Amino acid sequence: MTAMYDYVKPALIFFLVIIAAGIAGGFLAADRGRRVVGWCLLCALFPPLLLLLYFARPLREVEGMFRKCLKCGGLIKWRSTVCKFCKSEVTE
């Protein structure tokens, strides 16, 4: 019986993890209005940065994800009807 080690090389798994972290970082960066290519590279080299990017606030409005409150200028989720910062009604 052959072991899985014979079929899957450890180097291949290492590169798959790097590629997956880079792709995930790119998607998270795009959702938060940040530079996609830079965050792809950073997350590929340093995968723990995915946590930082996941919890980071957006920098600007992103269509379908975040928009600005008209009263206070805070960034809120796209479908929110009440601003979480100033508690005012947000219209479409």
C-alpha positions as CSV (number, residue, x, y, z in Angstrom):
1,M,0.0,0.0,0.0
2,T,1.4,3.4,-0.9
3,A,1.2,6.4,1.3
4,M,-0.3,9.7,0.3
5,Y,3.1,11.3,0.7
6,D,4.1,9.5,-2.6
7,Y,1.3,11.2,-4.5
8,V,1.3,14.7,-3.1
9,K,4.6,16.5,-2.8
10,P,4.9,18.8,0.2
11,A,6.2,21.6,-2.0
12,L,3.0,21.4,-4.0
13,I,0.9,21.8,-0.9
14,F,3.0,24.7,0.2
15,F,2.5,26.5,-3.1
16,L,-1.3,25.8,-3.1
17,V,-1.5,27.4,0.4
18,I,0.4,30.5,-0.9
19,I,-1.9,30.8,-3.9
20,A,-5.1,30.3,-1.9
21,A,-4.0,33.0,0.7
22,G,-3.2,35.4,-2.2
23,I,-6.5,34.9,-3.9
24,A,-8.4,35.2,-0.6
25,G,-6.5,38.4,0.2
26,G,-7.4,39.8,-3.2
27,F,-11.1,39.2,-2.7
28,L,-11.1,40.7,0.7
29,A,-9.1,43.8,-0.5
30,A,-11.6,44.3,-3.3
31,D,-14.5,44.1,-0.9
32,R,-13.0,46.8,1.3
33,G,-11.9,49.2,-1.4
34,R,-8.2,48.5,-1.1
35,R,-5.4,47.8,-3.6
36,V,-6.0,44.2,-4.9
37,V,-2.6,43.3,-6.3
38,G,-0.6,44.6,-3.3
39,W,-2.8,42.8,-0.8
40,C,-2.6,39.6,-2.9
41,L,1.1,39.6,-2.7
42,L,1.2,40.5,1.0
43,C,-1.3,37.8,1.9
44,A,0.6,35.2,-0.2
45,L,3.8,36.0,1.6
46,F,2.3,36.6,5.1
47,P,-1.0,34.6,5.4
48,P,-1.8,36.0,8.9
49,L,-2.4,39.3,7.3
50,L,-5.7,37.8,6.1
51,L,-7.0,38.4,9.6
52,L,-6.0,42.0,9.6
53,L,-7.7,42.5,6.2
54,Y,-10.8,40.7,7.3
55,F,-11.4,42.9,10.3
56,A,-10.2,46.2,8.6
57,R,-12.7,48.9,7.9
58,P,-13.2,49.9,4.2
59,L,-11.4,53.0,2.9
60,R,-14.1,54.2,0.5
61,E,-17.5,53.3,-0.9
62,V,-17.7,50.0,-2.6
63,E,-20.7,49.3,-4.9
64,G,-22.9,46.6,-3.3
65,M,-20.8,46.4,-0.1
66,F,-20.4,49.8,1.7
67,R,-21.7,53.3,1.3
68,K,-21.4,56.6,3.1
69,C,-23.9,58.1,5.5
70,L,-25.2,61.4,4.2
71,K,-25.2,63.0,7.6
72,C,-22.0,61.9,9.3
73,G,-20.0,60.5,6.4
74,G,-19.3,57.1,8.1
75,L,-19.1,54.0,6.0
76,I,-22.0,51.6,6.6
77,K,-23.1,48.4,5.0
78,W,-24.9,48.7,1.7
79,R,-28.3,47.4,2.9
80,S,-28.4,49.2,6.3
81,T,-31.3,51.5,6.8
82,V,-29.9,53.1,10.0
83,C,-26.4,54.5,10.3
84,K,-24.5,52.8,13.2
85,F,-22.5,55.9,14.0
86,C,-25.1,58.7,14.1
87,K,-28.3,56.6,14.3
88,S,-30.0,58.5,11.4
89,E,-32.2,57.0,8.7
90,V,-30.4,56.3,5.5
91,T,-32.3,56.4,2.3
92,E,-31.5,54.7,-0.9
